[in-house]
């Protein structure tokens, strides 16, 4: 059950941070929309690159904990 849930998260772009027999922690960084950032950078003569740089440096990491309880149910926190 846990293997299936981890595999599904990995298919969706998550990375496995740690894993035990009954628990796995998966993470992913927030996406940056490169297309519009490049367009705005060109239109503003590169000034928008400061915003892009700030976004790249301060990307948030989303984390999920997948746990299988004693009755075999998957719990996502």
Residue pairs with C-beta under 8 A, 6 or more apart in sequence:
1 68
1 72
1 74
2 22
2 23
2 24
2 66
2 68
2 74
5 24
5 66
5 74
5 76
6 16
6 19
6 24
6 26
6 66
9 16
9 26
9 64
9 66
10 16
10 26
13 28
14 26
14 27
14 28
14 64
15 26
15 27
15 28
16 24
16 25
16 26
17 25
17 26
17 27
17 63
18 24
18 25
19 25
22 67
22 68
22 69
23 65
23 66
23 67
23 68
24 65
24 66
25 63
25 64
25 65
25 66
26 63
26 64
26 66
27 61
27 62
27 63
27 64
28 61
28 62
29 59
29 60
29 61
29 62
30 59
30 60
30 61
30 62
32 52
32 55
32 56
32 59
37 48
37 51
37 52
37 55
40 48
40 51
41 47
41 48
41 49
41 52
64 76
64 77
65 76
65 77
66 74
66 75
66 76
67 74
67 75
67 76
67 77
68 74
68 75
69 75
